[in-house]
Amino acid sequence: MVNGWKVTAIIFIIITILFSAFMVLSISLYNEEQEFTNECYYNICEDYNDAYYDVWERTCTCYNINYDGEYSVEKVKYLS
C-alpha cells in the first residue's frame, strides 16, 4: 500500500493531460467555426438583410425581407 499514491498520481496526470488536449481541440474547432461564421455574415451576405451559417452542413444562407415581411432565401453557399 506504500505505492498507492504513485498510482493515484499517474492517473491524475493522465486525466489532466487528456483534459488539456480536449480543451485545446475544442478551442481550435470553435475558432475555425467562428471564422466561417464571420465570412458568411461579413463577406458573403453583406448585401442582404440577414444570414445564417449552418455549422453541421457548413452552408451559408443569405436572406432578404419581402414586401410581405417574410424572409426569402437569396443565396446559399457551401463553405469548405
C-alpha positions as CSV (number, residue, x, y, z in Angstrom):
1,M,0.0,0.0,0.0
2,V,3.1,2.2,0.1
3,N,2.9,2.8,-3.7
4,G,-0.8,3.7,-3.7
5,W,-0.1,7.4,-4.0
6,K,2.0,6.7,-7.1
7,V,-0.9,5.1,-9.0
8,T,-3.2,7.9,-7.9
9,A,-0.6,10.5,-9.1
10,I,-0.2,8.8,-12.5
11,I,-4.0,8.6,-13.0
12,F,-4.3,12.2,-12.1
13,I,-1.5,13.2,-14.5
14,I,-3.2,11.2,-17.4
15,I,-6.6,12.8,-16.7
16,T,-5.0,16.3,-16.6
17,I,-3.2,15.7,-20.0
18,L,-6.4,14.3,-21.6
19,F,-8.4,17.3,-20.3
20,S,-5.9,19.8,-21.6
21,A,-5.8,18.1,-25.0
22,F,-9.6,18.2,-25.1
23,M,-9.7,21.9,-24.3
24,V,-7.1,22.8,-26.9
25,L,-9.0,20.9,-29.5
26,S,-12.3,22.4,-28.5
27,I,-10.9,26.0,-28.7
28,S,-9.3,25.3,-32.0
29,L,-12.6,23.9,-33.5
30,Y,-14.6,26.9,-32.1
31,N,-12.2,29.4,-33.6
32,E,-12.4,27.7,-37.0
33,E,-16.2,27.7,-37.0
34,Q,-16.1,31.4,-35.8
35,E,-14.0,32.3,-38.9
36,F,-16.6,30.6,-41.2
37,T,-19.4,32.4,-39.4
38,N,-17.7,35.8,-39.9
39,E,-17.0,35.0,-43.5
40,C,-20.7,34.2,-44.0
41,Y,-22.0,37.3,-42.3
42,Y,-19.5,39.9,-43.4
43,N,-18.2,38.8,-46.7
44,I,-20.8,36.6,-48.5
45,C,-24.0,38.1,-47.2
46,E,-23.0,41.7,-46.7
47,D,-25.6,43.0,-49.2
48,Y,-28.5,41.0,-47.6
49,N,-30.7,41.7,-44.6
50,D,-29.9,38.5,-42.7
51,A,-27.7,35.5,-42.8
52,Y,-27.5,32.1,-41.2
53,Y,-24.4,29.8,-41.0
54,D,-25.2,26.1,-40.5
55,V,-22.3,24.5,-38.6
56,W,-23.2,20.9,-39.4
57,E,-23.7,21.3,-43.2
58,R,-21.2,24.2,-43.5
59,T,-23.6,26.3,-45.6
60,C,-24.1,30.0,-45.6
61,T,-27.7,31.1,-46.4
62,C,-28.5,34.8,-47.2
63,Y,-32.0,36.2,-46.7
64,N,-33.8,39.3,-47.8
65,I,-37.1,40.5,-46.4
66,N,-40.0,40.7,-48.9
67,Y,-42.7,43.4,-49.0
68,D,-44.9,40.9,-47.1
69,G,-42.4,40.9,-44.3
70,E,-41.4,37.3,-45.0
71,Y,-37.8,36.1,-45.4
72,S,-36.8,34.8,-48.8
73,V,-33.6,32.8,-49.5
74,E,-31.5,34.7,-51.9
75,K,-28.2,32.9,-51.8
76,V,-26.8,29.6,-50.5
77,K,-23.1,28.9,-50.5
78,Y,-21.2,25.8,-49.2
79,L,-18.1,26.7,-47.3
80,S,-15.4,24.1,-47.2
